[in-house]
Amino acid sequence: MIVTDEALDLARRIWDYLYLGHTPIKAEIVVALGTNDLRVAGFAAGLFAQGYGHTLVCTGGIAHQGDLLATPWDRTEAEMYADVAVLHGVPRERILLETRAINTAENLRFTRQLLKDRSIRPANIVLAVKPFMQRRTWAAMAVEWPEMPATLASPRMTLDEYFTAELTPAKIVNIMMGDLQRVWVYAQKGWSAPQKVSAEVQAAYDRLAELGFTRHLLPGV
């Protein structure tokens, strides 16, 4: 699929909506939410090195098979993340693994349970996510872990800077479209907190759907 200048301009509007731009606050725990982008693991390790947490939780199972977020890894996202974090200097003994989660809500729910089971009661946490997962993570946090003070942290970059040879414009725009759709669909189901969607963002979504960026959309919605 060719990503035209028009499509990129529309996608940038969606990127700007999904990225909340939090300034992270130092915490006791850094939680790195698994995905197909290992740069998030390296970023989370950087947060740890800067003192944003004393423990790093890597969360994510083998979450996606046969869709745009699928990976060639034969291990869980959490295990892959932990290996990257160790390469970036995080001591293995300072890493906790949550290897069951297959979606954002479960990342939060199972991490919450993991800490509870270990009698770890942090005063606050930092959630390390890819930039365009900030809004969905924040909305899910309001339902799954509302009592936990938290801030979001992501690599500071533009949509254009996010692209790689593997994470191509066509792939990422399709994934972002699916993430945006899930903002309102999951809110309707009670799985996340409602988010206001501006007319400009809705128009960008509708036009990109017309242009064929529908590969990551939920069927029948």
N, C-alpha and C positions, 0 to 999 in steps of 0.2 A: 504493500500500500504506500502510495506517495503522500507524504505529509506536506501540503502546500503552505505557503506563507499565511494564508487565511486560517488554516487549521492550527498552525502554531500560535497565531495571535489569540485565537479562541482558547487554546489549551493553556496559555499563560494566564488568562483570567481565572481559569479553574485552579491552576497551581496556586495563584495568589489567594484564592479563597480557602483552599485546603491547608495551606501553610499558615499557622497562627502566629508564628514569630515570637514565641515565648523567650524570655531571658531566664535560663535555668538558675535555680537557687541551690546552693550546696546542700547535700542531704546525707543520709546514712546509707542509702541503697541506690544504686543505679540499675534500672531494669532495661535491658536491651531486648526489644521486641523483634522476634525473628521474621525474616523475609528473604527474598531471593538476592538481596543486595548486601554483600559482605562489608561494604564500606560502613554500614551502620555499626557493625561490630568493632571496627577500628576506631570509629568516632566514639563509641561507648568506652573503649579502652582509654582514649584520650581524656574523657571526662573523669574516669577513675584516677588517672595520673595527676590530674589537676585538683584532686581532692573533692570532687563532687559526690563521692560516695566511698564508703569503706569496704563495701561488698558489691560485686557485680552479679546480677542475676541474668542469665541468658535463657530466654523462653522461646519455645517453638518446637513442634514435632516435625514429622514429614507431612507437611500441611497441604501441599498442592501437587496433584498428579494430572497431567493432561490439560492444564490450562496455562494461561500466560505467566503465572507465577511459579510454574514448575521448574525444578532444578535437576541437574544430573547427579546430585549428591546422593550417596547411599547411606547417609547418616542424618540425624535430625538437625534442624536449624540451630537449636541450642548448642549442640556439639560442635557444629561448624563455627558458630560465633565464638565459642570458648577457645577454640584453637587459634582463631585470629586474635582474640584478646591476649592470649598468652604470648603470641609473637610480638605483640605491641607492648609487652612488659607487665601485664597483669599477672600476679602470682596465681598459679592454679588453685591454691588453697583459699583464695579470696573469691572464687567463682562458684556460684550455685547454679545447677542445671534444672530446668523445668522442660521436660521433653514430650509432653502430651498435647499441648495446645495446637489446634489447627485453625484458629481464627483469633481476631483481636480480643474479643470478649474472653475467650479462654486463656489467652496470654495473661490477662489481668486477673481473672478468677483463680487460675491455678497458681500463679505467683503469690497471690494473697494467701492461698491455702498452704503453699510451701513455707512461707515465712511463719505462718501461724503454727504449723507442725513443728517447726524448729524453735518455737518460742522467741522468734525475732520480732520485736515490736518497734519498727522505725518511727521516728517522729515525722519524717517526710521522705519522699522518694523523688528521683529524677527518671523520667521515661525517655529513653533514647529510641527514636524512630526515624524513618526516612521522612524527608520534608513534607511530602504530600499525604502522609498518614497522620499528621498532627490533629486535624479536626476530628477525624473518625476515632482516633484514640481517646481524645478528650471527651467526646460524646459518650463513648463506651465506659470510660472511667466514672462518669457521673452515675451510671447504673451499677457497675460491677464493684466499685470500690469508693463509694462517695465520701466516706469518712477520712480517707487518706489524703493529707496535703501533698500536692504533687506539682511539678512543673515539667514541661516538655522540652526536649533538646534534640536538635537535628543539625546536620551539616548546613551551614549557611551558603546556599547556592541558588542560582536561577534554574528554571526549567531547562534552558539550553545547556547549562553547565552540568546538569544531571545526566544527560545522555552519554552512553558509552557505545562501543561497538556491539556489545551484547544487549544492552538496555537501549534499544533504538528508539527514535522518535515515535514510530508507529506503535511499537509495543507499549511504551510508557503512556502515550495519549489514550490508548485503549484501556489500560489499567486504571488511569485516573478517572476515566468516564465511569467505570464500574464502581470505583470508590465513591464518587460523587453521588451516583444513584443510591448506593447503600446508605448514605447519610440520611435521606428521607425515608427509604424503605425500612431500615432498621428502627428508626424512631417510631414509625407507625406500628411496628411490632412490639415496641416497648423494650427493645434490646439496647437502645442508646438514647441519649437525651436529644430532644428536638433542636434543630439548628435552623436559623433563618437563612434562606437562600434568596439572594437578590435577583431581581429581574434580569440583570446583566449576566449573571452566572447561569441562570436557567436558560437564557437565550443562547449562550455559548454551548451549553449541553445539547440543546435541541438541534442546533445547527451541526454540531459535530456528529450527532446521531444520523442526521440527514446525509452527511458526507461518508458514512459507513463505519464510524468508529464505535462499533457495537459488540466487539468480540468478548468483552469482559462484563457485559451487562447481564443482570439476572433475567432468566427467561420468564416470559409470561407476566412481566411487570409493566 
